[in-house]
Amino acid sequence: MGLRETKKQQTRTAIADAALPLFLEHGFDQVTVAEVARHAGVSTNTVFNYFPTKEDLFFDRQAEVERHLATLVRDRAPGACPVETIRDDLLTALRHDDPALGLHPDAPRFWQVIHDSTALRAREREISERAEAALATALAEHTPNTSTGWNQGNHPMLTLLAGAIAGIHRAALRELQRRILSGEPPTDARDSIATAAAQAFNLLCSGLHTDADQTSQELQLPQ
């Protein structure tokens, strides 16, 4: 990375770092971009140059989040099951109290700010939808090995599989948030979610690699 790009990244990080404490203290809707600019020591236009919307400023890592599951699938070892790859990544993050999962002291306030803002809840849904779409694309480009004969790049089952994988991942993180916000000790919540997530992913993985020809023949759609 050149000097110019390094400086731009430093400015972006400084703006985001100035914004988050304001959002946590006052709430998302109560903080203006002008206030963020003042605390960051830059102009309002500079903030918008780096963050086109205030939601982008709050979710400053959203691009990374949207790419994460797809990147795991693309980078997995040849022949590795995508379900197991994503399962193992989540379990490792839980085991190491990864701050990206919200396992740090400021997380409950961060989640509460999202809960209190209609705009942030909408953006969070958009991020989840884009992450799932990116995962579906990655699965189509790097299809899993199955015994069912549908591992072709344009098969609709790949889109459904992406939804199932992303759904388990999303539900695990949401349940982790719910438990911690309700007062459960983070370590207890983490361990419970890790066990449940492992079981859910294992069931999905088992179904992915089971010959479903007979099941498909027996299944009849409603008339």
Buried (B, 14 or more C-beta within 10 A) or exposed (E): EEEEEEEBEEBBEBBBEBBBEBBBEEBBBEBEBEBBBBBBEBEBEBBBBBBEEBBBBBBBEBEEBBBBBBBBBBEBEEEBBBBBBBBBBBBEBBEEEBEEBBBEEEBBEBBBBBEEBEBBEEBBEBBBEBBBBBBBBBBBEBBBEBEBEBBEEEBEBBBEBBBBBBBBBBBBBEBBBEBBBEEBEBEEBBEBBBEBBBEBBEEBBEBBBEEBEEEEEEEEEEE
